[in-house]
Structures are given as structure tokens and as C-alpha cells.
Amino acid sequence: MPAFRTEVPHTYSKEEATEKLTAFIDKVRERYKDQVSAIDGSWEENKLDFSLTTFGFTISGALTVEDKLAVLEGQLPFAAVAFRGKIEQGIKAELEKALA
């Protein structure tokens, strides 16, 4: 499966940024409820493992929060490769809002 990666700098400690992002899955679920049919995620310390299904594509990955940086890495199904840029931009925008 093709990979994608996006990084979002922030001004918080790892703990503060993780706290801000703990509701990230819920916010994404609510904001995109018409486009996302399934979204799951679980936190372990500063790492969120997630999967979501949108437009029939399942995307999985991990969001790792460090001091001053949040890194999201994931896997796309081959059929979604054409949308990689749009997916990365959308996720990055949501992370930037959450960490503003």
C-alpha cells in the first residue's frame, strides 16, 4: 500500500499537544460525518493509531506527537493514490486547526 506523511509544527510540549489532540478523532468524525463511514482510533501515550473509511477507501495510520511537532503517517489503498495530495492537505489543515 502506498504511504503518506505530513508534519505539523506546534508550540506546545508533547503532553500539551497530545491533550489538545485527544478529541481529534471525535472532531473529524463530527466534521466529516457525511463523508466518513467508519473511524476508529486509540491513544497510547503520545501516539494515536487510527483507521477510517471514506468514499469506500480505508485509510490507516498513526499520529505521533512530539515536542514542537506532530507527525502523521499512514497507508492508502492503491485506488486512492490519485487523492493522496488532497488527503494529506485535508489532514494537515485539521491538525493545524487543532494545534492552533
ROSE-4610 file (N, C-alpha, C; in Angstrom, 1 decimal, always signed):
// ROSE-4610
residu = [M/M/M/P/P/P/A/A/A/F/F/F/R/R/R/T/T/T/E/E/E/V/V/V/P/P/P/H/H/H/T/T/T/Y/Y/Y/S/S/S/K/K/K/E/E/E/E/E/E/A/A/A/T/T/T/E/E/E/K/K/K/L/L/L/T/T/T/A/A/A/F/F/F/I/I/I/D/D/D/K/K/K/V/V/V/R/R/R/E/E/E/R/R/R/Y/Y/Y/K/K/K/D/D/D/Q/Q/Q/V/V/V/S/S/S/A/A/A/I/I/I/D/D/D/G/G/G/S/S/S/W/W/W/E/E/E/E/E/E/N/N/N/K/K/K/L/L/L/D/D/D/F/F/F/S/S/S/L/L/L/T/T/T/T/T/T/F/F/F/G/G/G/F/F/F/T/T/T/I/I/I/S/S/S/G/G/G/A/A/A/L/L/L/T/T/T/V/V/V/E/E/E/D/D/D/K/K/K/L/L/L/A/A/A/V/V/V/L/L/L/E/E/E/G/G/G/Q/Q/Q/L/L/L/P/P/P/F/F/F/A/A/A/A/A/A/V/V/V/A/A/A/F/F/F/R/R/R/G/G/G/K/K/K/I/I/I/E/E/E/Q/Q/Q/G/G/G/I/I/I/K/K/K/A/A/A/E/E/E/L/L/L/E/E/E/K/K/K/A/A/A/L/L/L/A/A/A]
num = [1/1/1/2/2/2/3/3/3/4/4/4/5/5/5/6/6/6/7/7/7/8/8/8/9/9/9/10/10/10/11/11/11/12/12/12/13/13/13/14/14/14/15/15/15/16/16/16/17/17/17/18/18/18/19/19/19/20/20/20/21/21/21/22/22/22/23/23/23/24/24/24/25/25/25/26/26/26/27/27/27/28/28/28/29/29/29/30/30/30/31/31/31/32/32/32/33/33/33/34/34/34/35/35/35/36/36/36/37/37/37/38/38/38/39/39/39/40/40/40/41/41/41/42/42/42/43/43/43/44/44/44/45/45/45/46/46/46/47/47/47/48/48/48/49/49/49/50/50/50/51/51/51/52/52/52/53/53/53/54/54/54/55/55/55/56/56/56/57/57/57/58/58/58/59/59/59/60/60/60/61/61/61/62/62/62/63/63/63/64/64/64/65/65/65/66/66/66/67/67/67/68/68/68/69/69/69/70/70/70/71/71/71/72/72/72/73/73/73/74/74/74/75/75/75/76/76/76/77/77/77/78/78/78/79/79/79/80/80/80/81/81/81/82/82/82/83/83/83/84/84/84/85/85/85/86/86/86/87/87/87/88/88/88/89/89/89/90/90/90/91/91/91/92/92/92/93/93/93/94/94/94/95/95/95/96/96/96/97/97/97/98/98/98/99/99/99/100/100/100]
x = [+0.8/+0.0/+0.9/+0.5/+1.3/+1.2/+2.2/+2.3/+2.1/+1.7/+1.7/+2.2/+2.6/+3.2/+3.0/+2.6/+2.5/+3.0/+3.7/+4.2/+3.6/+3.2/+2.7/+3.4/+4.2/+4.8/+3.8/+4.2/+3.3/+4.2/+3.6/+4.4/+4.2/+3.7/+3.4/+4.4/+4.3/+5.1/+4.4/+5.0/+4.4/+3.1/+3.1/+2.0/+0.8/+1.1/+0.1/-0.5/+0.3/-0.2/-1.0/-0.6/-1.4/-2.7/-2.8/-4.0/-5.0/-4.4/-5.2/-5.8/-5.0/-5.4/-6.2/-6.4/-7.2/-8.6/-9.2/-10.5/-10.5/-9.3/-9.2/-10.1/-10.1/-10.9/-12.4/-12.9/-14.2/-14.6/-13.6/-13.8/-13.9/-13.0/-13.0/-14.3/-14.7/-15.9/-17.1/-17.2/-18.3/-18.3/-17.1/-17.0/-17.2/-16.8/-16.9/-17.9/-18.9/-19.9/-20.6/-20.7/-21.3/-20.3/-19.0/-18.0/-17.3/-17.3/-16.6/-17.6/-17.5/-18.5/-18.0/-16.7/-16.2/-14.9/-14.7/-13.5/-13.2/-12.1/-11.7/-10.3/-10.0/-8.7/-8.5/-7.2/-6.9/-5.5/-5.5/-4.2/-3.5/-2.2/-1.2/-0.1/-0.2/+0.7/+0.5/+1.6/+1.5/+1.3/+0.8/+0.6/-0.9/-1.5/-2.8/-2.8/-3.2/-3.3/-4.8/-5.0/-6.3/-6.6/-7.9/-8.3/-9.6/-9.8/-11.1/-11.5/-12.7/-13.2/-14.0/-13.6/-14.2/-14.3/-15.5/-15.7/-15.3/-15.5/-15.1/-13.7/-12.8/-11.4/-11.1/-10.3/-9.9/-8.5/-8.3/-7.0/-6.6/-5.4/-4.9/-3.6/-3.3/-2.0/-1.8/-0.9/-0.5/-0.2/-0.7/-0.3/+0.6/+1.8/+2.7/+3.0/+2.9/+3.0/+4.3/+5.2/+6.5/+6.5/+7.5/+7.7/+7.8/+7.0/+7.0/+6.7/+6.2/+5.9/+4.9/+3.9/+3.0/+3.3/+3.4/+3.7/+2.6/+2.0/+1.0/+1.6/+1.6/+2.0/+0.9/+0.6/-0.4/-0.3/-1.2/-1.3/-2.5/-2.4/-3.6/-3.8/-5.0/-5.2/-4.7/-4.3/-3.8/-4.8/-6.1/-7.2/-7.3/-6.7/-6.8/-5.6/-4.6/-3.3/-3.5/-4.5/-4.7/-5.2/-5.7/-6.2/-5.2/-4.0/-3.0/-2.8/-2.6/-2.3/-3.5/-4.7/-5.9/-6.0/-5.8/-5.9/-4.9/-3.6/-2.6/-2.9/-3.4/-3.7/-4.8/-5.9/-7.0/-6.6/-5.9/-5.4/-4.6/-3.6/-2.7/-3.5/-4.5/-5.3/-6.1/-6.6/-7.3/-6.3/-5.2/-4.2/-3.7/-3.5/-3.2/-4.2/-5.5/-6.6/-6.6/-6.4/-6.4/-5.3/-4.2/-3.0/-2.7/-3.7/-3.6/-3.7]
y = [-1.2/+0.0/+1.2/+2.2/+3.5/+4.2/+4.9/+5.6/+7.1/+7.8/+9.2/+9.7/+11.0/+11.5/+13.0/+13.6/+15.0/+15.4/+16.5/+17.0/+18.4/+18.6/+19.9/+20.4/+21.5/+22.1/+22.7/+22.7/+23.4/+24.0/+24.8/+25.5/+24.9/+23.7/+23.1/+22.0/+21.6/+20.4/+19.2/+18.0/+16.8/+16.5/+16.7/+16.5/+17.4/+18.7/+19.7/+19.4/+19.1/+18.9/+17.6/+16.6/+15.3/+15.6/+16.4/+16.7/+17.5/+18.4/+19.1/+18.2/+17.2/+16.3/+15.0/+14.9/+13.7/+13.6/+14.8/+14.8/+14.9/+14.7/+14.9/+13.9/+12.7/+11.7/+12.1/+12.6/+13.0/+14.2/+15.1/+16.3/+15.9/+15.1/+14.6/+13.9/+13.0/+12.2/+13.2/+14.2/+15.1/+16.0/+16.5/+17.5/+16.8/+15.5/+14.8/+13.6/+13.8/+12.7/+12.2/+13.1/+12.8/+12.1/+12.1/+11.6/+10.4/+10.2/+9.2/+8.2/+6.9/+5.9/+5.2/+5.1/+4.5/+5.1/+5.4/+6.0/+5.4/+4.9/+4.3/+4.8/+4.9/+5.3/+5.0/+4.8/+4.6/+5.2/+5.9/+6.6/+5.6/+5.6/+5.0/+6.0/+6.7/+7.8/+8.9/+9.1/+10.2/+9.8/+8.6/+8.0/+7.6/+8.0/+7.7/+6.7/+5.5/+4.6/+4.7/+4.9/+5.1/+4.4/+4.3/+3.9/+4.6/+4.9/+5.5/+5.1/+5.0/+4.7/+5.9/+6.3/+7.4/+7.1/+7.4/+7.1/+5.7/+4.7/+3.3/+3.0/+3.9/+3.7/+3.6/+2.7/+2.6/+3.1/+4.1/+4.7/+4.4/+3.9/+3.6/+4.3/+4.5/+5.2/+5.5/+6.3/+6.7/+8.2/+8.8/+10.2/+10.2/+10.6/+10.7/+12.1/+12.4/+13.8/+13.9/+14.8/+15.1/+16.5/+16.9/+18.3/+19.1/+20.1/+21.0/+20.4/+19.1/+18.5/+17.4/+17.4/+16.2/+15.6/+14.3/+13.6/+12.6/+12.6/+11.7/+10.9/+9.5/+8.6/+7.6/+7.3/+6.4/+5.6/+4.7/+3.9/+4.1/+4.2/+4.4/+3.1/+2.8/+1.7/+2.3/+1.4/+1.8/+2.6/+2.3/+3.0/+4.5/+4.8/+6.2/+7.0/+6.5/+7.2/+8.5/+8.6/+9.8/+10.9/+10.6/+11.6/+11.8/+11.3/+11.4/+12.9/+13.8/+15.2/+15.8/+15.5/+16.1/+15.6/+14.3/+13.7/+14.3/+14.4/+14.9/+16.4/+17.2/+18.6/+18.7/+17.9/+17.9/+17.6/+16.5/+16.1/+17.2/+17.7/+18.7/+19.9/+20.3/+21.5/+21.2/+20.0/+19.7/+19.7/+19.2/+19.2/+20.6/+21.4/+22.8/+23.5/+23.3/+23.9/+23.4/+22.1/+21.5/+22.0/+22.4/+22.8/+24.3/+25.0/+26.5/+27.1]
z = [+0.0/+0.0/+0.0/-0.8/-0.8/+0.6/+0.9/+2.2/+1.9/+3.0/+3.0/+4.4/+4.4/+5.6/+5.6/+6.7/+6.9/+8.3/+8.4/+9.7/+9.9/+11.2/+11.6/+12.8/+12.7/+13.8/+14.8/+16.1/+17.1/+18.1/+19.0/+20.0/+21.4/+21.5/+22.8/+23.1/+24.4/+24.8/+24.2/+24.3/+23.8/+24.6/+25.9/+26.7/+26.4/+26.2/+25.9/+24.6/+23.6/+22.2/+22.2/+22.9/+23.0/+23.6/+24.6/+25.3/+24.3/+23.5/+22.5/+21.5/+21.1/+20.1/+20.5/+21.8/+22.3/+21.7/+21.4/+20.8/+19.3/+18.7/+17.3/+16.5/+16.9/+16.2/+16.3/+17.4/+17.6/+16.7/+16.6/+15.8/+14.3/+13.9/+12.5/+12.2/+13.1/+12.9/+12.8/+13.6/+13.5/+12.3/+12.0/+10.8/+9.5/+9.4/+8.1/+8.2/+9.0/+9.2/+7.9/+6.9/+5.7/+4.7/+5.0/+4.1/+4.7/+6.0/+6.7/+7.2/+6.8/+7.2/+8.5/+8.7/+9.9/+10.3/+11.6/+12.0/+13.4/+13.6/+14.9/+15.2/+16.5/+17.0/+18.4/+18.8/+20.2/+20.5/+21.6/+22.1/+23.0/+22.8/+23.8/+24.0/+25.1/+25.5/+24.4/+23.6/+22.7/+21.2/+21.0/+19.7/+19.5/+18.4/+18.1/+16.9/+17.0/+15.9/+15.4/+14.1/+13.6/+12.3/+12.0/+10.7/+10.4/+9.1/+8.7/+7.3/+7.0/+5.7/+5.1/+4.0/+3.3/+1.8/+1.3/-0.1/-0.5/+0.4/+0.1/+0.3/+0.6/+0.8/+2.3/+2.7/+4.1/+4.2/+5.1/+5.4/+6.8/+7.0/+8.4/+8.6/+9.9/+10.1/+11.6/+11.9/+13.2/+13.3/+14.3/+14.6/+15.8/+15.7/+16.8/+17.2/+18.4/+18.9/+19.7/+19.2/+19.9/+20.4/+21.1/+21.4/+20.1/+19.9/+18.8/+17.4/+17.3/+16.0/+16.2/+15.3/+15.2/+13.8/+13.8/+12.5/+12.3/+11.2/+10.8/+9.6/+9.8/+8.7/+8.5/+7.3/+7.0/+5.7/+5.5/+4.3/+3.6/+2.3/+1.4/+0.5/+0.2/-0.8/-2.1/-3.0/-4.3/-5.1/-4.9/-5.6/-5.2/-4.0/-3.5/-3.8/-4.4/-4.7/-5.4/-6.3/-7.0/-6.1/-4.9/-4.0/-2.9/-2.9/-1.9/-1.5/-2.4/-2.1/-1.4/-1.8/-1.2/+0.2/+0.4/+1.7/+2.7/+2.2/+3.1/+3.4/+2.5/+2.7/+3.7/+3.5/+4.4/+5.9/+6.0/+7.4/+8.0/+7.2/+7.7/+8.2/+7.4/+7.8/+9.1/+9.3/+10.5/+11.7/+11.5/+12.6/+13.0/+12.0/+12.2/+13.0/+12.7/+13.5/+14.9/+15.1/+16.4/+17.3/+16.6/+17.4/+17.3/+16.9/+16.8/+18.1]
